[in-house]
């Protein structure tokens, strides 16, 4: 696991991590959630990119991303109007793929 190079993206990960309430499921689960992050800090286009096979788990991961919005606006050194990204959620740890 390698943390993001950008302090802003590291902060985005922390904010979403703080919203991640891991469902109590006895077997290992993993889901990948994709989303768009606008320059203003608003999150949109939240989708399940890779399902865990458990709808409750997938929705909890999606909810973690949605609950973190809005985030702080992009810092001046970040170019572009938006970024498309994704996060991997699991019931032991979560990380960027």
C-alpha positions as a printed Julia matrix, in Angstrom:
97×3 Matrix{Float64}:
   0.0     0.0     0.0
   1.44    3.32   -1.1
  -0.24    6.5     0.14
  -1.09    9.18   -2.45
   1.69   11.6    -3.37
  -0.61   14.6    -3.03
  -1.34   15.91    0.48
  -4.79   16.88   -0.81
  -5.57   13.32   -1.96
  -4.24   11.94    1.32
  -6.68   14.26    3.12
  -9.52   13.02    0.85
  -8.66    9.43    1.85
  -8.66   10.35    5.55
 -12.02   12.13    5.31
 -13.64    9.18    3.57
 -11.98    6.75    5.97
 -13.55    8.64    8.88
 -16.98    7.99    7.32
 -16.34    4.27    6.7
 -18.39    2.25    9.16
 -17.32   -1.31    8.48
 -20.29   -3.7     8.4
 -19.99   -6.74   10.64
 -19.66   -9.58    8.15
 -17.79  -12.75    9.03
 -16.08  -13.37    5.69
 -13.53  -11.13    3.91
 -15.21   -8.53    1.72
 -13.86   -5.96   -0.7
 -15.56   -3.38   -2.91
 -14.19   -0.65   -5.2
 -16.1     2.62   -5.38
 -15.43    5.09   -8.2
 -16.34    8.78   -8.06
 -15.64   12.23   -9.45
 -14.2    14.95   -7.25
 -14.89   18.49   -8.49
 -12.49   21.38   -7.97
 -15.07   22.82   -5.55
 -14.75   19.71   -3.34
 -18.1    18.16   -4.24
 -18.25   14.43   -4.93
 -20.46   13.09   -7.72
 -20.85   10.07   -9.96
 -20.43    7.64   -7.06
 -20.67    4.09   -8.42
 -19.81    0.56   -7.38
 -16.92   -0.25   -9.72
 -16.34   -3.71   -8.24
 -18.97   -5.32   -6.04
 -18.1    -7.32   -2.95
 -21.03   -9.6    -3.73
 -22.84   -8.26   -0.66
 -25.26   -5.41   -1.32
 -25.18   -4.16    2.3
 -21.36   -3.96    2.24
 -21.33   -2.21   -1.16
 -23.88    0.38   -0.02
 -21.92    1.05    3.19
 -18.79    1.76    1.1
 -20.76    4.01   -1.26
 -22.28    5.84    1.73
 -18.78    6.5     3.16
 -17.82    8.34   -0.04
 -21.08   10.3    -0.23
 -20.95   11.28    3.46
 -17.53   12.9     3.03
 -18.9    15.45    0.52
 -18.28   18.3     0.3
 -14.54   18.24    0.82
 -12.29   21.32    0.77
 -11.72   22.82   -2.69
  -8.63   21.81   -4.66
  -5.44   23.58   -3.57
  -3.97   26.05   -6.12
  -1.31   23.58   -7.3
  -3.95   21.05   -8.46
  -4.9    21.6   -12.08
  -8.14   20.7   -13.79
 -11.81   21.03  -12.95
 -12.24   17.5   -11.6
 -10.52   14.2   -11.0
 -11.91   10.71  -11.44
 -10.7     8.29   -8.83
 -11.64    5.18   -6.91
 -11.1     3.66   -3.5
 -10.98    0.05   -2.4
 -12.9    -0.79    0.78
 -12.46   -4.01    2.72
 -13.54   -5.21    6.12
  -9.98   -5.37    7.43
  -8.4    -2.27    5.84
  -9.04    0.01    2.92
  -6.66    1.41    0.37
  -6.33    2.94   -3.05
  -5.99    0.15   -5.65
